[in-house]
Amino acid sequence: MSLRLFTAIIEREGDWYVALCPELDIASQGQSVEEARNNLVEAIELFLETASPSEIKDRLRPEVFVTQVGVSVA
C-alpha cells in the first residue's frame, strides 16, 4: 500500500465544517476541522476502494492549484 496526497479545502458553513477534495470532487463535513478532515479521508478511501479504475481516472484531476488573488474593492 502506498500513500497518495490529496488537497483538502475546509470551510466553515454555519455550525459545520465542509471539507472538499478538488482532485476527486468529493466532499464531507464535520462539527470540527479535524472531524471534517477525518470524514473526508474516509470518503476518499471508500471511493478509491469501490470505484472502478475507469471512474477514478475520469474523476481524477492531476493538478490542482490553491492560491490567493487580490481584488480591488470599492
C-alpha positions as CSV (number, residue, x, y, z in Angstrom):
1,M,0.0,0.0,0.0
2,S,1.3,3.5,-0.9
3,L,0.4,6.9,0.4
4,R,-1.1,9.4,-2.0
5,L,-1.6,13.0,-1.0
6,F,-4.8,14.9,-2.0
7,T,-5.8,18.5,-1.4
8,A,-8.3,19.2,1.4
9,I,-10.1,22.6,1.4
10,I,-12.1,23.1,4.6
11,E,-14.6,25.9,5.1
12,R,-16.9,26.8,7.9
13,E,-20.6,26.7,7.0
14,G,-22.8,27.7,9.9
15,D,-22.1,25.3,12.8
16,W,-20.4,22.8,10.5
17,Y,-17.1,22.5,8.6
18,V,-17.2,21.3,5.0
19,A,-14.2,19.5,3.5
20,L,-13.6,19.2,-0.2
21,C,-11.1,17.2,-2.2
22,P,-11.0,19.0,-5.6
23,E,-8.9,16.3,-7.2
24,L,-11.8,13.9,-7.0
25,D,-14.7,16.2,-6.4
26,I,-15.5,14.5,-3.1
27,A,-16.8,16.4,0.0
28,S,-17.7,15.6,3.6
29,Q,-18.4,17.5,6.7
30,G,-17.9,17.5,10.5
31,Q,-18.5,19.6,13.6
32,S,-14.8,20.5,13.8
33,V,-12.0,20.9,11.3
34,E,-10.5,17.7,12.5
35,E,-13.7,15.8,12.2
36,A,-14.4,17.2,8.7
37,R,-10.8,16.2,7.6
38,N,-11.1,12.7,9.0
39,N,-14.5,12.3,7.4
40,L,-13.1,13.4,4.1
41,V,-10.2,10.9,4.4
42,E,-12.8,8.2,5.0
43,A,-14.9,9.3,2.0
44,I,-11.8,9.3,-0.3
45,E,-10.7,5.9,0.9
46,L,-14.2,4.5,0.4
47,F,-14.4,5.9,-3.2
48,L,-11.0,4.5,-4.1
49,E,-11.9,1.1,-2.7
50,T,-15.2,0.9,-4.5
51,A,-14.8,2.8,-7.8
52,S,-13.7,1.2,-11.0
53,P,-10.3,2.2,-12.4
54,S,-12.0,4.0,-15.2
55,E,-14.2,6.0,-12.9
56,I,-11.2,7.0,-10.8
57,K,-9.4,8.0,-14.0
58,D,-12.3,10.0,-15.3
59,R,-12.8,12.0,-12.0
60,L,-9.1,12.5,-11.0
61,R,-7.7,15.9,-11.8
62,P,-4.0,15.5,-11.8
63,E,-3.2,19.2,-11.0
64,V,-5.0,21.4,-8.5
65,F,-3.6,24.8,-7.6
66,V,-4.7,26.7,-4.5
67,T,-3.7,30.3,-4.3
68,Q,-4.9,33.7,-3.3
69,V,-5.8,36.6,-5.6
70,G,-6.1,40.3,-4.8
71,V,-9.2,42.1,-5.9
72,S,-9.8,45.9,-5.5
73,V,-13.0,46.6,-3.5
74,A,-14.7,50.0,-3.6
